[in-house]
Every structure is written in C-alpha cells, then in structure tokens.
Amino acid sequence: MRQHVNEPTHVAGHTLDVLITRDTDSIVSNISVSDPGISDGSGKTSRDHYAVTFLAAAANPALIRKTVTYRKTKSIDVGDFRRDIKSSESLQKALETTIVDDLANAYTSGLTSFLDNMLH
C-alpha cells in the first residue's frame, strides 16, 4: 500500500487525512494539500483541517449485456386464466400451508406455468 499525502493535513501539524492506493497502482496524481479558507457566518476562520485534492484516473466499467424477456399478457383469455387458477390442485394444496415462503413459491411457480402455457 502507498500513502500519497506526505504533509500535514491538520493545523497542529499532524497528518489526519490519507490517500492510500496499492503500491502498484498509478491512478492518482496532482495531490495537493491546501487551506480551504472556510469561515463561519461572521467571517471568522473556522478550520482545523486542510483540504486534500487530487485527480483520479478511472476506467469505464465494462458494458453489461442484459436479456429481457416478457409476456404479452394482453392476449390472455382472462376467463380461462381464472378457471385454471381455481382448478389448480397445486395452488389449492398451497392454501393448506401456514409457511409464507412455501405459499409464495407455490403461487409463483403455478402462475408462471399457467402464463407460459397460455401464451404458447
């Protein structure tokens, strides 16, 4: 690791602020420690830290390809869909459980299956 701030960052002469990178990286440059000149509403200087500024080189992230799938739900016959749900043994059986995760999983898989079948 490499510490890039080589001078005090506190008015008492201590280095409180650090800028650390891997010792093999050269991603920071133009490191500067300066008095930011901060004052309160009456103009009285109110500071105990200096500002550390630098330039950082960063590469653009790799593009992410994403495949999006969807269903054309407007083409579903709602009456048939309701009948399938009401007559589904797996969904009726799911109502017997008191475990929320099991119920949610049953509905998710059951409804997904119905939608897939109706749209193909």
MMTF fields as JSON, N, C-alpha, C and O atoms, coordinates in Angstrom:
{
  "mmtfVersion": "1.0.0",
  "mmtfProducer": "UNKNOWN",
  "numBonds": 479,
  "numAtoms": 480,
  "numGroups": 120,
  "numChains": 1,
  "numModels": 1,
  "chainsPerModel": [1],
  "groupsPerChain": [120],
  "chainIdList": ["A"],
  "bondAtomList": [4, 2, 8, 6, 12, 10, 16, 14, 20, 18, 24, 22, 28, 26, 32, 30, 36, 34, 40, 38, 44, 42, 48, 46, 52, 50, 56, 54, 60, 58, 64, 62, 68, 66, 72, 70, 76, 74, 80, 78, 84, 82, 88, 86, 92, 90, 96, 94, 100, 98, 104, 102, 108, 106, 112, 110, 116, 114, 120, 118, 124, 122, 128, 126, 132, 130, 136, 134, 140, 138, 144, 142, 148, 146, 152, 150, 156, 154, 160, 158, 164, 162, 168, 166, 172, 170, 176, 174, 180, 178, 184, 182, 188, 186, 192, 190, 196, 194, 200, 198, 204, 202, 208, 206, 212, 210, 216, 214, 220, 218, 224, 222, 228, 226, 232, 230, 236, 234, 240, 238, 244, 242, 248, 246, 252, 250, 256, 254, 260, 258, 264, 262, 268, 266, 272, 270, 276, 274, 280, 278, 284, 282, 288, 286, 292, 290, 296, 294, 300, 298, 304, 302, 308, 306, 312, 310, 316, 314, 320, 318, 324, 322, 328, 326, 332, 330, 336, 334, 340, 338, 344, 342, 348, 346, 352, 350, 356, 354, 360, 358, 364, 362, 368, 366, 372, 370, 376, 374, 380, 378, 384, 382, 388, 386, 392, 390, 396, 394, 400, 398, 404, 402, 408, 406, 412, 410, 416, 414, 420, 418, 424, 422, 428, 426, 432, 430, 436, 434, 440, 438, 444, 442, 448, 446, 452, 450, 456, 454, 460, 458, 464, 462, 468, 466, 472, 470, 476, 474],
  "bondOrderList": [1, 1, 1, 1, 1, 1, 1, 1, 1, 1, 1, 1, 1, 1, 1, 1, 1, 1, 1, 1, 1, 1, 1, 1, 1, 1, 1, 1, 1, 1, 1, 1, 1, 1, 1, 1, 1, 1, 1, 1, 1, 1, 1, 1, 1, 1, 1, 1, 1, 1, 1, 1, 1, 1, 1, 1, 1, 1, 1, 1, 1, 1, 1, 1, 1, 1, 1, 1, 1, 1, 1, 1, 1, 1, 1, 1, 1, 1, 1, 1, 1, 1, 1, 1, 1, 1, 1, 1, 1, 1, 1, 1, 1, 1, 1, 1, 1, 1, 1, 1, 1, 1, 1, 1, 1, 1, 1, 1, 1, 1, 1, 1, 1, 1, 1, 1, 1, 1, 1],
  "groupList": [{"groupName": "MET", "atomNameList": ["N", "CA", "C", "O"], "elementList": ["N", "C", "C", "O"], "formalChargeList": [0, 0, 0, 0], "bondAtomList": [1, 0, 2, 1, 3, 2], "bondOrderList": [1, 1, 2], "singleLetterCode": "M", "chemCompType": "L-PEPTIDE LINKING"}, {"groupName": "ARG", "atomNameList": ["N", "CA", "C", "O"], "elementList": ["N", "C", "C", "O"], "formalChargeList": [0, 0, 0, 0], "bondAtomList": [1, 0, 2, 1, 3, 2], "bondOrderList": [1, 1, 2], "singleLetterCode": "R", "chemCompType": "L-PEPTIDE LINKING"}, {"groupName": "GLN", "atomNameList": ["N", "CA", "C", "O"], "elementList": ["N", "C", "C", "O"], "formalChargeList": [0, 0, 0, 0], "bondAtomList": [1, 0, 2, 1, 3, 2], "bondOrderList": [1, 1, 2], "singleLetterCode": "Q", "chemCompType": "L-PEPTIDE LINKING"}, {"groupName": "HIS", "atomNameList": ["N", "CA", "C", "O"], "elementList": ["N", "C", "C", "O"], "formalChargeList": [0, 0, 0, 0], "bondAtomList": [1, 0, 2, 1, 3, 2], "bondOrderList": [1, 1, 2], "singleLetterCode": "H", "chemCompType": "L-PEPTIDE LINKING"}, {"groupName": "VAL", "atomNameList": ["N", "CA", "C", "O"], "elementList": ["N", "C", "C", "O"], "formalChargeList": [0, 0, 0, 0], "bondAtomList": [1, 0, 2, 1, 3, 2], "bondOrderList": [1, 1, 2], "singleLetterCode": "V", "chemCompType": "L-PEPTIDE LINKING"}, {"groupName": "ASN", "atomNameList": ["N", "CA", "C", "O"], "elementList": ["N", "C", "C", "O"], "formalChargeList": [0, 0, 0, 0], "bondAtomList": [1, 0, 2, 1, 3, 2], "bondOrderList": [1, 1, 2], "singleLetterCode": "N", "chemCompType": "L-PEPTIDE LINKING"}, {"groupName": "GLU", "atomNameList": ["N", "CA", "C", "O"], "elementList": ["N", "C", "C", "O"], "formalChargeList": [0, 0, 0, 0], "bondAtomList": [1, 0, 2, 1, 3, 2], "bondOrderList": [1, 1, 2], "singleLetterCode": "E", "chemCompType": "L-PEPTIDE LINKING"}, {"groupName": "PRO", "atomNameList": ["N", "CA", "C", "O"], "elementList": ["N", "C", "C", "O"], "formalChargeList": [0, 0, 0, 0], "bondAtomList": [1, 0, 2, 1, 3, 2], "bondOrderList": [1, 1, 2], "singleLetterCode": "P", "chemCompType": "L-PEPTIDE LINKING"}, {"groupName": "THR", "atomNameList": ["N", "CA", "C", "O"], "elementList": ["N", "C", "C", "O"], "formalChargeList": [0, 0, 0, 0], "bondAtomList": [1, 0, 2, 1, 3, 2], "bondOrderList": [1, 1, 2], "singleLetterCode": "T", "chemCompType": "L-PEPTIDE LINKING"}, {"groupName": "ALA", "atomNameList": ["N", "CA", "C", "O"], "elementList": ["N", "C", "C", "O"], "formalChargeList": [0, 0, 0, 0], "bondAtomList": [1, 0, 2, 1, 3, 2], "bondOrderList": [1, 1, 2], "singleLetterCode": "A", "chemCompType": "L-PEPTIDE LINKING"}, {"groupName": "GLY", "atomNameList": ["N", "CA", "C", "O"], "elementList": ["N", "C", "C", "O"], "formalChargeList": [0, 0, 0, 0], "bondAtomList": [1, 0, 2, 1, 3, 2], "bondOrderList": [1, 1, 2], "singleLetterCode": "G", "chemCompType": "PEPTIDE LINKING"}, {"groupName": "LEU", "atomNameList": ["N", "CA", "C", "O"], "elementList": ["N", "C", "C", "O"], "formalChargeList": [0, 0, 0, 0], "bondAtomList": [1, 0, 2, 1, 3, 2], "bondOrderList": [1, 1, 2], "singleLetterCode": "L", "chemCompType": "L-PEPTIDE LINKING"}, {"groupName": "ASP", "atomNameList": ["N", "CA", "C", "O"], "elementList": ["N", "C", "C", "O"], "formalChargeList": [0, 0, 0, 0], "bondAtomList": [1, 0, 2, 1, 3, 2], "bondOrderList": [1, 1, 2], "singleLetterCode": "D", "chemCompType": "L-PEPTIDE LINKING"}, {"groupName": "ILE", "atomNameList": ["N", "CA", "C", "O"], "elementList": ["N", "C", "C", "O"], "formalChargeList": [0, 0, 0, 0], "bondAtomList": [1, 0, 2, 1, 3, 2], "bondOrderList": [1, 1, 2], "singleLetterCode": "I", "chemCompType": "L-PEPTIDE LINKING"}, {"groupName": "SER", "atomNameList": ["N", "CA", "C", "O"], "elementList": ["N", "C", "C", "O"], "formalChargeList": [0, 0, 0, 0], "bondAtomList": [1, 0, 2, 1, 3, 2], "bondOrderList": [1, 1, 2], "singleLetterCode": "S", "chemCompType": "L-PEPTIDE LINKING"}, {"groupName": "LYS", "atomNameList": ["N", "CA", "C", "O"], "elementList": ["N", "C", "C", "O"], "formalChargeList": [0, 0, 0, 0], "bondAtomList": [1, 0, 2, 1, 3, 2], "bondOrderList": [1, 1, 2], "singleLetterCode": "K", "chemCompType": "L-PEPTIDE LINKING"}, {"groupName": "TYR", "atomNameList": ["N", "CA", "C", "O"], "elementList": ["N", "C", "C", "O"], "formalChargeList": [0, 0, 0, 0], "bondAtomList": [1, 0, 2, 1, 3, 2], "bondOrderList": [1, 1, 2], "singleLetterCode": "Y", "chemCompType": "L-PEPTIDE LINKING"}, {"groupName": "PHE", "atomNameList": ["N", "CA", "C", "O"], "elementList": ["N", "C", "C", "O"], "formalChargeList": [0, 0, 0, 0], "bondAtomList": [1, 0, 2, 1, 3, 2], "bondOrderList": [1, 1, 2], "singleLetterCode": "F", "chemCompType": "L-PEPTIDE LINKING"}],
  "groupTypeList": [0, 1, 2, 3, 4, 5, 6, 7, 8, 3, 4, 9, 10, 3, 8, 11, 12, 4, 11, 13, 8, 1, 12, 8, 12, 14, 13, 4, 14, 5, 13, 14, 4, 14, 12, 7, 10, 13, 14, 12, 10, 14, 10, 15, 8, 14, 1, 12, 3, 16, 9, 4, 8, 17, 11, 9, 9, 9, 9, 5, 7, 9, 11, 13, 1, 15, 8, 4, 8, 16, 1, 15, 8, 15, 14, 13, 12, 4, 10, 12, 17, 1, 1, 12, 13, 15, 14, 14, 6, 14, 11, 2, 15, 9, 11, 6, 8, 8, 13, 4, 12, 12, 11, 9, 5, 9, 16, 8, 14, 10, 11, 8, 14, 17, 11, 12, 5, 0, 11, 3],
  "groupIdList": [1, 2, 3, 4, 5, 6, 7, 8, 9, 10, 11, 12, 13, 14, 15, 16, 17, 18, 19, 20, 21, 22, 23, 24, 25, 26, 27, 28, 29, 30, 31, 32, 33, 34, 35, 36, 37, 38, 39, 40, 41, 42, 43, 44, 45, 46, 47, 48, 49, 50, 51, 52, 53, 54, 55, 56, 57, 58, 59, 60, 61, 62, 63, 64, 65, 66, 67, 68, 69, 70, 71, 72, 73, 74, 75, 76, 77, 78, 79, 80, 81, 82, 83, 84, 85, 86, 87, 88, 89, 90, 91, 92, 93, 94, 95, 96, 97, 98, 99, 100, 101, 102, 103, 104, 105, 106, 107, 108, 109, 110, 111, 112, 113, 114, 115, 116, 117, 118, 119, 120],
  "secStructList": [7, 3, 3, 7, 7, 7, 1, 7, 7, 5, 6, 6, 1, 7, 7, 7, 7, 7, 7, 3, 3, 7, 6, 6, 7, 7, 7, 3, 3, 3, 3, 3, 3, 3, 7, 7, 7, 7, 5, 7, 6, 6, 1, 7, 5, 7, 7, 1, 5, 7, 3, 3, 3, 3, 3, 3, 7, 7, 7, 7, 7, 7, 7, 7, 7, 7, 7, 7, 7, 7, 7, 7, 4, 4, 4, 1, 7, 2, 2, 2, 2, 2, 2, 2, 2, 2, 2, 7, 2, 2, 2, 2, 2, 2, 6, 6, 7, 7, 7, 2, 2, 2, 2, 2, 2, 2, 2, 2, 2, 2, 2, 2, 2, 2, 2, 2, 2, 2, 6, 7],
  "xCoordList": [0.851, 0.0, 0.896, 2.019, 0.373, 1.127, 0.255, -0.88, 0.798, 0.14, 0.642, 1.844, -0.264, 0.126, 0.207, 0.83, -0.393, -0.348, 0.916, 1.053, 1.828, 3.137, 3.377, 4.524, 2.317, 2.45, 1.264, 0.265, 1.362, 0.279, -1.039, -1.061, -2.124, -3.458, -4.259, -5.451, -3.604, -4.23, -3.407, -2.187, -4.081, -3.38, -2.323, -1.396, -2.445, -1.456, -0.248, 0.646, -0.213, 0.94, 0.849, 1.846, -0.316, -0.498, -1.098, -1.764, -0.858, -1.491, -2.68, -2.532, -3.868, -5.094, -5.802, -6.493, -5.635, -6.312, -5.313, -4.175, -5.747, -4.855, -5.467, -6.679, -4.591, -4.994, -4.126, -2.932, -4.74, -3.988, -4.426, -5.618, -3.442, -3.705, -2.769, -1.891, -2.961, -1.989, -0.668, -0.654, 0.413, 1.712, 2.013, 2.914, 1.282, 1.496, 0.585, 0.769, -0.395, -1.329, -0.777, -0.051, -1.128, -0.769, -2.031, -2.065, -3.063, -4.358, -4.597, -5.58, -3.727, -3.896, -2.702, -1.572, -2.999, -1.945, -2.357, -3.478, -1.456, -1.708, -2.271, -3.271, -1.64, -2.09, -1.671, -0.516, -2.61, -2.338, -3.019, -4.172, -2.31, -2.882, -2.925, -1.899, -4.132, -4.251, -5.291, -6.156, -5.196, -6.15, -7.412, -7.352, -8.55, -9.767, -10.36, -11.263, -9.877, -10.371, -11.813, -12.578, -12.188, -13.566, -13.728, -12.868, -14.852, -15.132, -16.592, -17.418, -16.902, -18.294, -19.045, -18.485, -20.291, -21.132, -20.607, -20.938, -19.791, -19.257, -17.926, -17.35, -17.43, -16.162, -14.966, -13.838, -15.19, -14.104, -13.675, -14.511, -12.358, -11.853, -12.21, -11.951, -12.797, -13.245, -12.735, -13.427, -11.503, -10.934, -9.951, -9.365, -9.784, -8.701, -8.095, -7.091, -8.708, -8.205, -7.909, -8.553, -6.927, -6.665, -7.38, -7.75, -7.568, -8.212, -7.161, -6.071, -7.494, -6.643, -7.368, -8.48, -6.74, -7.338, -6.408, -5.198, -6.971, -6.178, -7.005, -8.226, -6.349, -7.011, -6.965, -5.949, -8.058, -8.118, -8.462, -9.422, -7.68, -7.946, -8.818, -8.503, -9.908, -10.803, -11.234, -11.557, -11.234, -11.649, -13.167, -13.815, -13.717, -15.151, -15.446, -14.693, -16.534, -16.873, -17.252, -17.705, -17.064, -17.422, -18.933, -19.706, -19.335, -20.759, -21.372, -20.769, -22.564, -23.272, -24.409, -25.282, -24.391, -25.489, -26.562, -26.285, -27.773, -28.876, -29.978, -30.386, -30.452, -31.544, -32.835, -32.948, -33.785, -35.063, -36.126, -36.27, -36.861, -37.967, -39.262, -39.284, -40.322, -41.607, -42.715, -42.485, -43.904, -45.056, -46.063, -46.231, -46.712, -47.762, -49.061, -49.898, -49.208, -50.337, -51.68, -52.721, -51.685, -52.953, -53.656, -54.862, -52.896, -53.508, -54.074, -54.557, -54.026, -54.53, -56.048, -56.607, -56.699, -58.132, -58.298, -57.99, -58.784, -58.87, -59.781, -59.496, -60.851, -61.764, -61.068, -61.194, -60.325, -59.579, -58.533, -58.33, -57.884, -56.838, -57.436, -56.859, -58.578, -59.253, -59.647, -59.455, -60.197, -60.598, -59.39, -59.466, -58.269, -57.051, -56.581, -56.168, -56.649, -56.209, -57.128, -56.653, -58.429, -59.386, -59.295, -59.521, -58.967, -58.922, -57.526, -57.341, -56.579, -55.212, -55.085, -55.329, -54.706, -54.506, -53.323, -53.372, -52.258, -51.06, -51.335, -50.845, -52.117, -52.43, -53.413, -53.309, -54.363, -55.293, -54.558, -54.846, -53.609, -52.819, -51.952, -51.716, -51.482, -50.64, -51.395, -50.786, -52.712, -53.509, -53.518, -53.893, -53.109, -53.094, -51.89, -51.868, -50.896, -49.687, -49.815, -50.555, -49.091, -49.031, -47.652, -47.363, -46.811, -45.463, -45.508, -45.752, -45.274, -45.422, -44.523, -44.96, -43.267, -42.347, -42.859, -42.767, -43.394, -43.922, -45.121, -45.251, -45.98, -47.155, -46.737, -47.268, -45.799, -45.329, -44.668, -44.889, -43.864, -43.209, -44.221, -44.077, -45.245, -46.277, -47.028, -47.255, -47.407, -48.117, -47.229, -47.679, -45.972, -45.055, -44.896, -45.029, -44.612, -44.407, -45.713, -45.709, -46.823, -48.109, -48.553, -48.943, -48.498, -48.933, -47.994, -48.442, -46.702, -45.74, -46.046, -46.011, -46.344, -46.665, -47.926, -47.968, -48.962, -50.199, -49.939, -50.418, -49.18, -48.893, -48.115, -48.416, -47.114, -46.318, -47.19, -47.052, -48.079, -48.951, -49.959, -50.262, -50.471, -51.485, -50.889, -51.585, -49.624, -49.007, -48.239, -47.659, -48.225, -47.522, -48.488, -48.079],
  "yCoordList": [-1.176, 0.0, 1.238, 1.22, 2.291, 3.543, 4.686, 4.852, 5.476, 6.667, 7.859, 8.122, 8.58, 9.655, 11.028, 11.927, 11.22, 12.52, 12.551, 11.791, 13.432, 13.459, 14.726, 15.072, 15.414, 16.627, 16.708, 16.016, 17.541, 17.635, 18.084, 18.907, 17.526, 17.923, 18.542, 18.814, 18.762, 19.361, 20.575, 20.594, 21.587, 22.828, 22.615, 23.417, 21.549, 21.278, 20.515, 20.148, 20.274, 19.631, 18.129, 17.482, 17.561, 16.111, 15.759, 16.585, 14.54, 14.049, 13.191, 12.037, 13.795, 13.079, 12.503, 11.489, 13.133, 12.699, 11.94, 12.373, 10.825, 9.975, 9.669, 9.75, 9.319, 8.869, 7.654, 7.782, 6.47, 5.226, 4.44, 4.291, 3.944, 3.071, 1.876, 1.83, 0.922, -0.172, 0.431, 1.396, -0.123, 0.435, 0.227, 0.869, -0.653, -0.889, -0.031, 0.004, 0.665, 1.496, 2.897, 3.433, 3.469, 4.862, 5.606, 6.266, 5.485, 6.055, 7.441, 8.087, 7.92, 9.271, 10.132, 9.66, 11.419, 12.37, 13.757, 13.951, 14.706, 16.104, 16.229, 16.914, 15.578, 15.606, 16.932, 17.341, 17.6, 18.917, 19.044, 18.641, 19.6, 19.892, 21.404, 22.072, 21.954, 23.414, 23.832, 23.046, 25.087, 25.67, 26.011, 26.809, 25.425, 25.686, 27.062, 27.487, 27.771, 29.12, 29.146, 30.027, 28.201, 28.121, 29.07, 29.146, 29.798, 30.701, 30.576, 30.093, 31.028, 30.972, 32.192, 32.968, 32.364, 33.449, 34.84, 35.784, 34.996, 36.317, 36.604, 37.674, 35.656, 35.85, 35.322, 35.399, 34.783, 34.232, 32.889, 32.036, 32.715, 31.46, 30.323, 30.384, 29.305, 28.161, 26.898, 26.296, 26.499, 25.328, 24.642, 25.266, 23.361, 22.639, 21.608, 20.972, 21.453, 20.531, 21.299, 22.299, 20.806, 21.317, 20.407, 19.281, 20.903, 20.11, 19.304, 19.802, 18.059, 17.22, 17.059, 16.532, 17.513, 17.365, 16.534, 16.509, 15.862, 15.021, 14.669, 14.831, 14.195, 13.667, 12.151, 11.57, 11.525, 10.065, 9.566, 10.03, 8.627, 8.008, 6.785, 5.93, 6.716, 5.57, 5.1, 5.907, 3.815, 3.238, 3.123, 2.962, 3.208, 2.977, 1.518, 0.634, 1.257, -0.142, -0.863, -0.243, -2.148, -2.958, -2.914, -2.902, -2.892, -2.895, -4.216, -5.279, -4.13, -5.325, -5.6, -4.757, -6.783, -7.183, -7.84, -8.666, -7.45, -7.956, -8.425, -7.692, -9.634, -10.16, -9.975, -10.406, -9.34, -9.081, -9.927, -9.891, -10.682, -11.456, -10.924, -10.412, -11.052, -10.57, -11.395, -12.149, -11.241, -11.955, -10.929, -9.865, -11.24, -10.368, -10.72, -11.456, -10.187, -10.562, -10.068, -10.55, -9.128, -8.645, -9.71, -9.626, -10.718, -11.759, -12.911, -13.89, -12.82, -13.887, -13.79, -12.703, -14.937, -15.007, -15.071, -16.084, -13.983, -13.863, -14.93, -15.448, -15.259, -16.293, -17.638, -18.318, -18.026, -19.29, -19.256, -20.245, -18.127, -17.986, -18.177, -18.876, -17.565, -17.713, -19.172, -19.693, -19.822, -21.225, -22.101, -22.984, -21.855, -22.636, -22.459, -23.42, -21.246, -20.992, -21.711, -22.372, -21.583, -22.211, -23.731, -24.371, -24.315, -25.771, -26.349, -27.564, -25.527, -25.997, -26.71, -26.119, -27.965, -28.727, -28.191, -28.109, -27.824, -27.349, -26.036, -25.831, -25.144, -23.89, -24.108, -23.454, -25.022, -25.332, -25.967, -25.667, -26.846, -27.505, -26.486, -26.618, -25.472, -24.443, -23.678, -23.18, -23.579, -22.861, -23.568, -22.972, -24.826, -25.59, -25.259, -25.611, -24.592, -24.295, -22.973, -22.082, -22.859, -21.594, -20.961, -19.932, -21.582, -21.058, -20.125, -20.562, -18.858, -17.835, -18.099, -17.95, -18.491, -18.744, -19.877, -19.791, -20.926, -22.046, -21.599, -21.985, -20.799, -20.298, -19.402, -19.532, -18.504, -17.603, -18.385, -18.088, -19.379, -20.193, -20.971, -21.076, -21.515, -22.273, -21.368, -21.742, -20.195, -19.273, -18.81, -18.723, -18.515, -18.07, -19.138, -18.848, -20.37, -21.427, -21.769, -21.992, -21.815, -22.145, -21.103, -21.447, -19.829, -18.767, -18.634, -18.366, -18.818, -18.778, -19.872, -19.639, -21.052, -22.179, -21.89, -22.159, -21.338, -21.003, -19.976, -20.124, -18.94, -17.894, -18.463, -18.167, -19.283, -19.881, -20.723, -20.655, -21.509, -22.377, -21.593, -21.976, -20.51, -19.73, -18.942, -18.649, -18.596, -17.734, -18.506, -17.904, -19.815, -20.609, -21.445, -22.177],
  "zCoordList": [0.0, 0.0, 0.0, 0.504, -0.57, -0.646, -0.161, -0.609, 0.763, 1.301, 0.481, 0.452, -0.183, -1.091, -0.438, -1.002, 0.716, 1.391, 2.241, 3.2, 1.88, 2.532, 3.343, 3.625, 3.715, 4.525, 5.481, 5.284, 6.508, 7.489, 6.856, 5.941, 7.363, 6.921, 8.064, 7.917, 9.198, 10.376, 10.78, 10.613, 11.312, 11.67, 12.741, 12.858, 13.527, 14.577, 14.031, 14.794, 12.724, 12.119, 11.968, 11.645, 12.193, 12.069, 10.706, 10.082, 10.255, 9.034, 9.449, 9.851, 9.338, 9.706, 8.483, 8.586, 7.346, 6.129, 5.26, 5.08, 4.735, 3.962, 2.599, 2.401, 1.677, 0.351, 0.061, -0.211, 0.121, 0.029, -1.206, -1.474, -1.95, -3.088, -2.993, -2.132, -3.872, -3.964, -4.422, -5.186, -3.967, -4.357, -5.834, -6.374, -6.491, -7.922, -8.798, -10.014, -8.208, -8.97, -9.187, -8.349, -10.31, -10.582, -11.007, -12.046, -10.181, -10.548, -9.972, -10.334, -9.085, -8.548, -8.942, -9.06, -9.14, -9.481, -8.996, -8.525, -9.113, -8.737, -7.325, -7.109, -6.382, -4.985, -4.386, -4.504, -3.745, -3.173, -1.82, -1.659, -0.852, 0.463, 0.574, 0.444, 0.819, 0.883, 1.898, 2.287, 2.324, 3.26, 2.474, 1.539, 2.831, 2.07, 2.337, 1.616, 3.356, 3.646, 4.112, 3.719, 4.936, 5.432, 6.605, 7.482, 6.612, 7.733, 8.12, 7.346, 9.355, 9.809, 9.272, 8.498, 9.671, 9.171, 9.47, 8.752, 10.518, 10.874, 10.195, 10.392, 9.393, 8.697, 9.466, 8.978, 10.673, 11.479, 10.882, 10.584, 10.711, 10.158, 11.091, 12.293, 10.539, 11.317, 10.642, 9.821, 10.999, 10.354, 11.281, 12.166, 11.065, 11.722, 10.778, 11.097, 9.632, 8.61, 7.331, 7.015, 6.616, 5.279, 4.288, 4.619, 3.078, 2.038, 1.284, 1.0, 0.962, 0.133, -1.195, -1.241, -2.275, -3.6, -4.472, -4.251, -5.452, -6.347, -7.568, -7.569, -8.593, -9.773, -9.691, -9.308, -10.049, -10.027, -11.424, -12.04, -11.913, -13.206, -12.971, -12.143, -13.703, -13.553, -14.937, -15.808, -15.121, -16.399, -16.433, -15.399, -17.63, -17.783, -17.477, -17.884, -16.765, -16.494, -17.783, -18.746, -17.787, -18.951, -19.159, -18.201, -20.414, -20.712, -20.279, -20.426, -19.752, -19.304, -20.276, -20.483, -20.869, -21.749, -20.895, -20.025, -21.171, -20.39, -21.332, -22.233, -21.125, -21.922, -21.137, -19.989, -21.76, -21.104, -21.791, -23.013, -20.999, -21.55, -20.955, -19.835, -21.708, -21.241, -21.878, -22.824, -21.35, -21.876, -22.39, -21.794, -23.463, -23.994, -23.275, -23.797, -22.082, -21.233, -21.754, -21.306, -22.682, -23.232, -24.068, -24.303, -24.519, -25.355, -24.523, -25.092, -23.206, -22.336, -22.234, -22.091, -22.309, -22.05, -20.535, -19.908, -19.961, -18.503, -17.905, -16.826, -18.578, -18.075, -17.951, -16.932, -18.998, -18.951, -17.84, -17.136, -17.691, -16.667, -15.27, -14.437, -15.021, -13.72, -13.47, -12.372, -14.491, -14.34, -14.022, -13.167, -14.713, -14.459, -13.014, -12.365, -12.529, -11.151, -10.163, -9.24, -10.357, -9.439, -9.452, -8.425, -10.596, -10.691, -10.427, -10.505, -10.128, -9.914, -8.574, -7.522, -8.62, -7.385, -6.599, -5.372, -7.305, -6.591, -5.858, -4.747, -6.476, -5.795, -4.644, -3.607, -4.823, -3.737, -2.564, -1.406, -2.871, -1.838, -1.094, 0.107, -1.821, -1.21, -0.134, 0.812, -0.265, 0.735, 2.092, 3.101, 2.115, 3.36, 4.23, 5.409, 3.671, 4.441, 5.181, 4.764, 6.274, 7.009, 6.863, 7.473, 6.053, 5.832, 4.623, 3.498, 4.864, 3.834, 2.633, 1.492, 2.875, 1.762, 0.867, -0.358, 1.473, 0.691, -0.149, -1.311, 0.436, -0.265, -1.433, -2.536, -1.196, -2.249, -3.378, -4.552, -3.032, -4.056, -4.89, -6.108, -4.233, -4.95, -5.925, -7.075, -5.468, -6.356, -7.502, -8.644, -7.201, -8.252, -9.326, -10.515, -8.914, -9.914, -10.625, -11.835, -9.904, -10.511, -11.523, -12.639, -11.141, -12.043, -13.235, -14.351, -13.009, -14.117, -15.118, -16.326, -14.63, -15.504, -16.316, -17.517, -15.659, -16.372, -17.469, -18.593, -17.139, -18.123, -19.307, -20.463, -18.999, -20.078, -21.003, -22.224, -20.426, -21.224, -22.063, -23.192, -21.516, -22.225, -23.376, -24.349, -23.284, -24.291, -25.346, -26.249, -25.251, -26.271, -27.059, -27.96]
}
